[in-house]
Every structure is written in structure tokens, then in C-alpha cells.
Amino acid sequence: MACMKLGSKADAFQKKGQAWFCTTGLPSDIVVEVEDMSFHLHKFPLLSRSGVMEKLIADASEKGDANCTINLKDIPGGAKTFELVAKFCYGVKHEITASNVVHLRCAAEHLEMTEQYGEDNLISQTEIFFNQVVLKNWKDSLKCLQTCGDENIIPHAEELNITKRCIESLAVKASTDPNLFGWPMIDHGGPMQSPGGSLLWNGISTGARPVNLSSDWWFDDVSSLTLPLYKKLTLAMEARGIKQEIIAGSLEYYAKKYLPGLSRRKSSQMGPTAIDPPPEEDQKILLEEIDCLLPMQKGLVSTKFLFGLLRTALILRASPSCISNLEKRIGMQLDQATLEDLLMPNFSYSMETLYNFECVLRMVQHFMAIDQATGGASPCSIEDEHLLGSPSLTPVTMVAKLIDGYLAEVAPDVNLKLTKFMSLAEAVPEYARPMDDGLYRAIDIYLKSHPMLADSDREELCRLMDCQKLSLEACTHAAQNERLPLRIIVQVLFFEQLQLRTSIAGCFLVSDNLADGSRQFRSGLGAASQEGGWNTAVRENQVLKVGMDSMRMRVSELEKECSDMKQEIEKLGRVKGGTGGGSTWSNVSKKFGFRLKSQMCSAQEGSVSKQDNASGKVEKGRGKQHKHKKNLSWDE
């Protein structure tokens, strides 16, 4: 740390208990009381340097006070600073450093130690050191700014613009590439350097170049400032054009240092050093100030950090506006959250639910509102198993998956009302869920945890999911799920059959393409390679024949199951006084919203007959070319 040495005389001050004595050989003729300390000094050295002391001594002499006693109540820096002032007046050796220059400058101003009362007085000496040494060095500027945070110094430092000048100096240095500062700058926390930039070892240049500093090199330094000073410095840096990402990183570092709830899971090798946590009221004020200073922009800080702030705000009972802002910040980047982040305990006095359900609902609503405002929530349709529509579908789909997982986690809560559960599920639009398996799982868990739910409520809850968007595995599970209403089970069975028929029809189309390809391959073969080509074609046809036989058996089984279902439904219709079987099936189809696609069946039948004809032609050709293989069987 830089310093300025003043005075040339030997130290003639001695401390005895709560009193200081000047041992110059002359008896003391004045006593100056500062706080609980008394200084037994001489009048002339004091009045020759200070206008205030000159007036006070004159007033005491007019009163005829033989034992001149002066009480200095409001001197900046207190007794410790006045000790340095007294040494300066006597010309005793002492040092001005970054730690005491602010106190000395304010005390000199308070005592009117101007050039009028002597050359090179204390005001001019402290100003020279402050401007020429302190403000040109990061470490000294920071130290001076820290001393400006003392309660009895703040008004004096503000009046003399000391605080402002320190902040401007630090803001300029932080906004400039630290690697451009070179020798004076690397004094911060690193090895000494020569003016050329090489590292020094015992004053000898090693030729090695220092490691470049990152943009967060100043985070730990400024985190030692009090909140008011840190806030002023942050605003000054923002005005200097420092990137928002860097400002946000500094705020996150500062918050983690003084809010213990944010750093409970951090690694011991990462983040700020742990300190004694401040009182809860101070933590609350800090959190609200961090919220005000943090730019409202997506991606500046991690979602986990924002959830930590929100959780802490709920515990400390922060202002509603602060909590609302944090919810909006999280909502902007909800697609980056994890299920663990969403599982926030309910800190309210009512304790209706185990987790804070309302916060999550508001965050989802804010995310969807932003998505719609940016044009990312256009309606979407499913065609040929491809999702069309929203350009921001990936984040929305991630949020939908996240919310389905959250619903599954909170569903076992017996105090979770059906309306709340449905409101969160409905907050996610239908196009955001390519598959409804996650939603079905959450609904099933809720039904299992709430067995006393009325049938009408069960049906209303199950209408949240689209049976057409369930996978085959989910359909199989739902068809055997006794907790689902009968109407939903019938829908699931129907769409399961529809999916199977679609899959089988697709397989037949693929087999047709393979058969056509094999015919083109055979027609293009030359006479020399005809025998090898026919052998390959025979093997391919054998494989296709086995696959088609298994598919035919599966289709027969499905048609039988469908026929049994129709008979059962017709029986139910006759018991309830319904019409004939055909009309009953039609009514049930209309009631459940089934839309059979007959073209799939016709396409399937056409594919089967086409494949049979192709197989016959292949066998006929094979018999003409290779009679010795006539007994080869297709059923092997």
C-alpha cells in the first residue's frame, strides 16, 4: 500500500491510560478532549495550523480560563484521527496512507487547516496524496472507498466528493481491459511486475508474462463494500457501459456472499468466502436492492440463482413487488429450470399445500404470456407425425415436460385441490405437448392419492389429456387402469387399435417398396450375374413372406377383438333399450368422437393383394429359370 511520510521530528507523544502527553520538556497549557480520550498539548502548534483551534483558544482566553480545556465533539475519525492531526501540527514523523487519508482530509477540513494558517498544510497534503497516488491505483482507491462507509465519515466524504471520486476511479478501471493496465494494475492480488510487463522475482525480471485476467477479476474486491457504496459503484459502472452480463455476475457474487441461503449448496472451492450472515432485516433490504439493480433481461444469471433469491425472499417476507419481479425473471427463462428448482416449500402461514403451487402457476403463466407476445404460440397441428407451428416450440415443449413432472411430484399432496391441479395443467397449451404420457402419469398419481374424488370430477380431470397423443405403452397401461372412467378407457382402446392399424399399414407400404426395388434390381441384372441375383431375391421374398404372415395373423386378432367389442357394446345398448347393433356402434362412435379412416383398411387390403400377386409372379419366374429349385417352400 502506498504512503506519504510527513514530519521530521522524533515521536514525542506518550499514551498513559486514556490520555496522551507531549514530552517536549515544556508543560502542557491546553487539554483537548476527543470522545473518551484527552490530549495534553500546547497552544501554539495547534493555533498555527488550524483556524478552528485558533478561535476556540481565543474564546477560552477571553473567559479567563487558567486551565484551557477544549472539547472537540464532532471531529471526523474521532480520537485516532486527532492523534495524527496533532502529530502533523508538531511536525512529528507519521504516514498518510489509503486507510487514513479520508479521515485526515475530512478532519483537516473540519478544523480549517488551510494554506492561510501555514504552507503545505494538512488539506493540501492529503489532496496531493489522494489525487496523485490513491486515485491512480485500484487497490488504494478501493481502500479509500471502504473507509468512506464509516457512519461519522459519510456526510463529510460526500460533501468533499471523496466518495464520488473513488467510485469514478474504480468504475473507469473496471470498465477497461485489465490486461491493458500492466504494471500498476497487477498489484491487485498478484505477483509484482516490471514496467515491461514481465514477472519479477526478488526484483529480477524473469521474462515470464503474467496470466491474463478475466472480466470478473474485481468481483471479490467490491464485495467488501457496504451496500450503499456497492450500489453507487454498480450504477457508475453501468453508466460507464460495462456489459449487463458482468454487472449481473457481480450482483450474484455479492448476493451469495451476504445471503447464506444462496450458498448452502455451493462448493467450498467456488464462490465468495463465507462470512457471518448479517441480520435478517439487513438481508431483506439487500435482497430487495439486488432485485432493483439486476437488469430485467433473460439469461444474465442462472435460473438456479433466481430460484434461490425467490426462496430467500419468501422466507424473509420480502415486499410483494420484489417477489413478483423475481417470479417474472424466472418466467422469462423457465425452460432452463429443473424439477428440483420448482419444488419450493410453502412458507405461508396457511400451509394449505406442501409446495408453493401458486408461485409455479404464476411463473408458467408469465412464460406463456411472453411466448404469445413474441409470436411463438401459434396453433400447431399434428400431420404425418410431425409438429408444425411455433418457432419457439422447443422451449415450450421443455416447459410442458417440466410442468408434467412437477404435477406428478405434487399430486400425492392430499391438500392439493382439483381446481389448482387442473389450472396448472391447463396453463400449458395443447400444442406444447407432443405426447401426453407425462400428463397421464400425473393424473393417474392424483387419482390414486385422491380415491374419494367424484366420478364427474374424475371425468373432468381426465379430459385434460388427449388419448390420441398417448404412446402404445401408455395406452396399454390406461386400458387396464381401474381408476380411469369407463368413457376414457373406451377411448384409449379405440385409439390404441387405430395406432396399431396405422403401424401395420405403414409396414405393408414399406414391404411394397422393397418388393418393387427388388424387381427393379432383377430387371437390371446382366446374364452373367442372373443366378446370384435370383438367389438374393428369393431370400428377400422369404423374409417378406414370413413378415406378412405374422402381420396377417395380428390383423385377424385385432379384427376379432374389435368384433367382440362391438358385440359387447350392442349388448349394452339392448339392455338400455337402444336400437339395433349397427346403429348402436355408430352412436357410440359419435359419442366418443371416433373417426375411423376406412382408407387405411382399404390401403392395407390393397397392399396385401398386391404383395400376393408379386409373390406369385416371382415364383412363376423362378420355376422357368431354375427348375431344380421348384420344391423350395415359402413356409420355411
N, C-alpha and C positions, 0 to 999 in steps of 0.2 A: 504494500500500500504506500502511495506517495505521501510525502510530508514536507512541511516547510519549517525550518528551525529559526526561531526568533530569540533575541536576547543574548547577552554575553556573560552576564554575571552568574556566579555560583548560586545554587539554590539556598536561599536564606530563610525558607519557611519550614516551620516545625508544627506538627499537629499534636495536641495534648487533649485527649478526650474529644469533646465537641467544640474545640477552639483551635484556631490557627494563630501562630505568633511569628512575627517577622524579627529575626535575630540579627539586626544590623548594628546593634550596640546602642541605639537610641531608644528611649522609652516610647511606647505607643501613646498617641494622642487622639485616636479615634477608634471606635468599635463599630464595625459593620455587621449587622445581623441578617443572615440569609437563611430562611427556613429554620432549622434547629441548630445551625452552625453559626459561631461568632468568629470574626476576623479582627485581630488586634493589629492595626496598621498605623500609617502616618498620613497626615492630611495632604501634604504637598504632592507626592507621587500620584495621588488619586485625582485631585482637582486640576493637575496639569495635563491630564489626558481625557477627562470626562466632564462634559458640560453639566450633566445631571448631578454628579458628585460635587461640583463646584457650587451649585445652587443649594444643595442640601447642607453642605458645610457652612455656607454663608448664613443660611437660616438658623442653624444651630448656634453659631457665634453670636448672632443678634439676640438670641434668647438668653445669652449669658450662661450657657450650659458648660460647666467646667469639664465634665466627663462627656465628651461629644459622642453620642450614640445614634447611629442611623440604621433604620430598618428598611431593607430592600425586599419588598414582598413579592412583586411580580416579575422578577428578572428571569428571562428565558434561560432554561437549563439549570436553574437552581444553584445550590452551593458549589457543586462541582465545576460549573462553568465560571462562577465568580472567582474561584481559586485561580483559574487560568487567566482571567482578566487582571486580577491583582498581580500576578507574576509578570504579565505584559507591562503593567504600569511601572513596576520596579526594574524592568529590564532583565529579569531572571530568565535563564535558558528554559525554553519549552518548545513544543512542536505543535503545529497546526496540521491536522490530518483530516481525511474524509469523514472520520467518525465524529469530530468535534467542530468542524468548520461551520456547520449550520448553526449550532448553538452559539458559537463565538460571534458569528455575523449578526445574529438576532440580538444577542446581549450588547454588542457594540452599538447597534442602532438604538436599543433601548436606553443606553447610558450616554448617547450623543458623543461617541468617541470619533469625531470628525477631524479633518485636517486643520480646522480652526484652533484646535487645542494641541497641536503638535504634528510634526511631519511623520509620514509613514505610520499614521495612527491605525488602530485595530480595524476600522471599517475598510480602509484601503488595502491593508494586508490580507484580510480574509477575501476580499473581492478578487484580488490578483490570484490568489491560490485557487479560488473556486473557478474562475473563468479560464485560467491558463493550464491548470492541472486536472481538476476534477472533471470538468465537462468534456475533456478530451479522452477520457478513459471510461470504459464500460463499468468496470468493477467499482471505481470510485464514485461514479455517478449514481450507481445503484445503492451504494452505501449511504450517500448523502440523502437520497430519496427515502431510504428506510428511516433515517433519523428525523425526517420531516413528519413522520407519523406519530411522534410523541404529542400527547394532548396539549402540553403547555407551549409547544413549538408551532403547532399547526397554524394558528392565526398570524403569527409573526412571519413564518415562512411564506404563507400565501401573500401577505402584504408586500414582501420584498421580492416576489416572483421567483423564489428559490425553487419551490416545488415545480412550477411550470417549466423553468429552465432545465431541471433534471429530467423531467418527463420528455421534453423535446429532444434532449440529447440521447436518451435511451431509445426513443422512437426512431430517430434517424439511424442509429446503429443497427437496430433490429430490422429495419426495412432495407438495409443494404446487405449484399452478399458478404458473409463474414470472412470468406477467403480472400476478399479484396483488402481487408484491413491490415493484414500482415502482422508485423512485429508488435505494434501496440495492442492489437486486439487479442492475440493469442495468449496474452497474460491471463485471460479468463480460463481458469481451471485446467491449464495445460502446461507443457514444458516451455522454457524460455526459448526465444528465437533471436537470431541476429537480424539486422535491418534487411539483409538479403533474403531472409525467409527460411534459412536452414536452422536445424535444431542445434541448441548449444548444450555442451556437456562440460561442466566446470569452466564455463566461459570460452570453451574452444568449439569452433564450428565443426559439426560432424558431417556436413554436406547432405544429410538426410532431409527430405522435405516433410512437413507436417501433414497429418491426415486431414482431409477436407472436413469441415463441419457441416452438419445437416441443418435444415431450416428450423429445427426445434431446439437449437443449442441454448436458447435463452429461457426456455420454459421453467426450468428449475430455479433459476435466479429470480425471476419476477414473482414466483410463487411465494417468496418470503415477504412480500409487501402486504400491508394491511388492505382490507377490501376496498376502502375509498380510494387509496392510491393506485391499487391494481386496476380499478375501474377507469380512473382517469388515464392511466397508461394505455389500457386497451383501446379506449376511444381515440387517443392520439395516434396509436399505431394504425387503427382503421382509417383515420383521416389521411395518414401517410401513404395509403394504398397497399398495405400488406394484404396478402390473399386471405379470403374468408376461411379457407381450409386451415391456414396457420393460426388465425385468431381462434377458431373453434378448437383446435388442438390445444392451445394454451389454456382456454377456459376449461376443457376437460381435465387437463393436468391439475389445474388449481382446485377444481371441484373434488377430484379424487383425493387430494391432499388433506382437505378440511372437512369432507363429508365421509365419515367412516363407513356408512352403509354402501358406498360405491366401490370400495376397495376390499371388501371382505373376502372376495374370491380371487383377488389378483395374485400373481406370482410374486415371490419375495424379491425376484431379480428385475421386476418390471415396475414402472410407475414411480410416483414420488415416495420419499421416505415417510414412514408412518410417524405421526406426531400425536400428542394428546388431543383428543377431539374437543372442539370448542363447545360452549353451552348450546342447548337445543335451540334457544331463541336466536343465537348468532347463526347457527346452521340454517335455520329457516330464512333469515334475512339473506344469507349467502346464496341459498338455492334460488330465491326469487330474483336476485340480482343476476345470477348466471343465466336464468331464463330470459331476462331482459337483454343481456349482452349477446346471447347466442343468436346468430343470424338465422332467420326463418328460411332455410334452404335445405333441400334434400341431399343427403349423403355427406354432409360436413362432418358429422360424428356418427359413431356406430349406433345401431338400434339398441344394442345391449346397454350402452351408456344412458340412452334416453329412458329406457325402462327402469334403470337404476335411479335416475332422477325422479321419475314419476312415483316409484315405490317409496322413495325417501320423502317426497312431497306429501304423499298420503299419510305417512307415519307422523310427520311433523305438523300436520294440519295446515299446509300452506294455503295461500289465497286461492279462491276458485279460478281466478283468471290464470294463475300460474299452472294449475292442474290442467285447465282447458288447453293452454298453449302447448304443454308437453304432450297431451293426447293428440293434438293436431300434428305436431312434429313427428310423432310415431306413426300416425296415419299416413303421412306422406311417403314413408318407406316401410310400410307394414309387410311388404313382400320379402324384406330382409330379416324379419323376426323369426324366432324359433318357438316351438311349443313351450319350452321352459320359460321363455320371456313372458308369454301370455298368462301363465299360471300365477297371477298375483293374488296373494291372500287378501281377504276382505277385512280392512281395518276400521270399518264403520261400527258405530255403537249398536246398530240394529242386528248385525251379523245374520242376515237372512240367508245368505249363501256362504259357502266355504271360500269361494273365489270371487274376485271383483268382476262380476259379469257385466255391469253397466259400462265400465271403462272400456272393455274389449268391444262392446257393441258400438260405442261412440267412435272408437278408432276405425272400425270396419266401415261405418257409415261415412266417415271423413275420407277414407281411402277411395271408396266407390264414388263419392261426390267429385273428387279430383279426377278420377278416371273418366267420368262422364263429361266433366268440364273440358278436358283435353281431347275429347272426341274418341276416347279409347273404348267406350262401352257400347258400340253399335251392336244391334241384334245380330245373332250368329245362328247359323243353321248347320245341320249335320247332313252332308251329302257324300255318298261313297266313302263313308267313314273318315272324312277329312273335315276339320273345323275351319270355318270361314268367318270373316268379320273383323273383330277387333285387332288392331295392330299391337295393342299392349296386352294381348291375351295371356302371354306368359306370366307377367306379374300377377294378373288377376287370377289365373289358374293356381299359382303358388299360394295366394291368399286363401282361395277356396279350399285347397288341400289343408292349409294350416288351420282354418276355422273348423273344418270337419274333424280334425284331430283334437282340437280344443273341445268341441262338443262331446266327443267320446270320453274325454277326461272328466268333464264336469257333469256328465249325465248321471253318474251314480249318486249325486247330491240329492237327498230326499227333499230338501227345501227348495230345490230349483223348480219354479213353476213352469207349466207347459207354455204359457204365453211368452215368457222370457226365452225359453229354448227355441221356440218357433221364430221369434223375432230375429234372433241371431242367425238362424239357418236361412231365413228369407232375406236377410241383408245381403247375402251373396247371390248375384243374378244366376239364372239357369245356364247361360252360355259359359259361365266361368268353370263349370264342372263338366269336363269331357266324360267322366264316369261318375256314377252316384254310389259307388261301393263304400266310400268313406262316410257319406251321409247315412247310408243304410246301417252301417255299423253303429253310428252314434244313436240312431233311432232305436235300434234293437237294444242297446245298453240302457237307454232311457225307459223303454217299455219293461225291461227286466227289473229295473230299480224302482219302478212305479207300478206295481201289479194291480193297484186299485183304480187305475185310470179307466174312465167310462169308455164304452165301445165307440161312441161318437167322437170322443177325443182321440182315440186310437186311429180312427179312420182319417180325422183331420190332420193328425201328425204324419201319417204315412203318405198323405198326398204331397208332402214336401219333396219326395223323391220321385224320379221318373223311372218306371220299370223298364223302359226301353234302353236306359243307359246303365243297366246293371250287367256285369260280366256273367259268364256262364257259371263261374264258381259262386258268385253272389246269388244268382237265380236258384241254383241248386240248394243253397242254404235257406233262402227265403221260402222256397216251396215246402220245406219241412219245418218251418218256424211256426210253432203253435201260437206265438204271441201276436202274430200279424192278423188283421181282419181277413175274413174269407174272400172278400172282394179283391184285396191286394194279392192274395195267394193265387187266385184265378188269373189275374193279370200277369203275374210273374210266370205262371205256367205257359200261358199263351205266348208271351214274348220269348220264352226260352225255346219253345217249339219253332217259332219264327226264326230265331237266330240259327238254330240247327239246320233248318231247311235252306236258309241263305248260305250257310257254310258249305252244305253238300252241293248246292247248285254251283257254287264257285269252284268246288273241286272238279265237278264234271266239265265245266268250261276249260279248266286247266288241262284236263285229260284230252279234250278235243284238240286243243292247241298242240299238245305233244304228239298226238296221232297225225295231225296234218304235217307237222315238222318231220316226222319220221317218213311219211310218204314222199315229201319233197327230197329228203335225203336219199331215199331209194331210187327215185327217178333220175337223180343227178349222178349216180354211180356209173362208172365205166364197166365194160365187160370183164376186164381183168380183175376188178375188186368186187364183183357182184356177190360171190359166195360169202365173203366176210360181212358185207352189208346186210345180206338177208339174215345171217345169224344174229347180228346185233338187233335188227328189227324184231325178230322172233322173241328175243329175251325181253325187249321193251314191252311188246304186246302182252307177254305173260304177266309181267308186273302190273300193267294197267288192268288186265283181266281180273287178277286177284283183288286189286283195289276196288274195282267196280262191283264185284260180287259182294264184298263186305259192305259197300255203300248201299246196295240194293236191299240187303238184309236189314240195315239200320233204318232205311226209309220205310220198309214194311212194318218194322216195330213201331216207328213213330206214327204211321197211319193207324195202326191198331190202337195205340194209346189215345189218339185223337178221337177215334170212333167210340172208344169206351167213355171218354169224357162227354161226348155228345149224348150218348145213351143215358149217362147219369144226370146230365142237365135236363134231358127230356123227361126223365122220371120226376125230377124236382118240379118241373113245370106242370106235369099232370096232377101231382099231389096238390099243388096250389091252385088248381083249376085253370091252368093255362091252355093254350091252343096246341096244335099239332107239333110233331117233333121238329120239322124243318123250320117252321115259324118260330118255335122256341129258341132254336140255335141262333136264328137271325136276331131275335130280340136280345138275347144275351150278348151277342157280338156288338150290337149297337149300344147296349147298356154300358159295357166295359170299354167302349171306344176302340174295338179291334178293327183293323184294316188289313184284311187278307190280300195278299198280292198274288193273284192267280197266275200272273205271267211267270212267277218263279217256278211253279209246278210245271207249267207247260214247257218252260225252257229246260227244266230238268228232264221231262219225258223226251223232249226232242233230242237232248244231248245223249240220253241213254240209247234211243233208237239209232241215232247217227253213229254212235260208237259201235253198236252191234253190227250195223252194215259194214262199217270199216273193218271190223274184225273178220267178217265173212269174206270180204274181198282179199284180205291178206292171206287167209287160209287157202283160198282158191288159187291165188298166185303161187303160193308156196308149193301146192301139190303139183303144179305144172313144171316148176323148175327143179324141185328136189323130191322125187317120188320116194326115195329111200327114207325120207323123214315123215312119211304120211301118217305113221302111227303115233306121232308126238301128241301128247294130250295137253289141253289148256288148263286142266284142273290140277296139275301137279303143284 
